[in-house]
Amino acid sequence: VRFMGFVDDIDAFLATCRASVVADFLGGGFKVRLLTYVFNRLPMFAMKGAVSGLGVSAPSAFTEFNDLAALAQGVCERIDDFDYLNR
């Protein structure tokens, strides 16, 4: 995991990423970054409820976890599984 801060070209940057992590605890509302991940075809690893409002559901559209420890473990287990990431 690298925290990048501001990047000049988000689409070019996301093209270098294997997956996205949505570690929010609160669902509800509409999050533009989720659409950014979807349109850039990035797999999403998300906290339970964090993807509400997008009109997609786990597990077909993203992988959902109940707590941060499970989220971190899930990312570590799947980040090199290209068949899973490219499903």
N, C-alpha and C positions, 0 to 999 in steps of 0.2 A: 504494500500500500504506500502510495506517495501522495502527499497533500501538496497540490500545485498552486493554490491561490488562483489569481486571475490569469487566464490564457487569452492570447490575441484571437485565435481561431478555434472556437470550441469544437466545430465539426472535424477539423483536422486532428485535434487532440484526441477526441473520442474514437477516431479511426485507429488509434494505437492501443486502445484499451480492450481487455478481454471481457470485462463485465462491469456492472455498476452496483453500488451498494447504497441502499436507502435505509439508513439507520434511524429514521424518525420514530418517535414513540406515538405521535399523534396522527391519526388519519384525518379524514374530512378535508374539505376544501379541494382545490385543484392545484396541482403542482406542475408547473411548466417543465421542470427538469425531467419529470417522468416521460413526458412526450418527447423530449429531446433524446432520452435513452431509447425509446421505442423507435423513433424515426432514424436513429443511428444504428439500429439493430443490435443494441447491447443487451445481453442477458441481465436481468435484475435479480439481485438478492435483497430481500426486503424484510423489515419488521412487520409483524402481523398488524394489519390495518393501515399500513403506510401507503398502500397503493389504492385505497378506496377512492372512488370518484373517477377512475380512469376507464371503467367499463370492461376490464379484463379480470381474469381470476387465476388463482394459483391452482394447480402447478403448471398449467399449460403456458401461461404468459410470464410467470415469474416464480421464484422460489421464496417461500414465506417461512419466517422463523418467529418463535414466541419470545425470545430474549436475545440480548446482545451477545452472550456467550455462544448460543446456538448459531447465531448469524455468523460470527467470526469463524466458528468451527466449520460451518457449511461452506463458506467461501474457501477456506483452506483445503477442504476435501475435494472441491469441484473446480478450482481455478485452472488446473492442468488437464481436466477432462473435456477435451475439445468436442467429442461427440455430444456430451451433455450441453455444453455451452452453445453449440450450433444447432440445437434441436428446433 
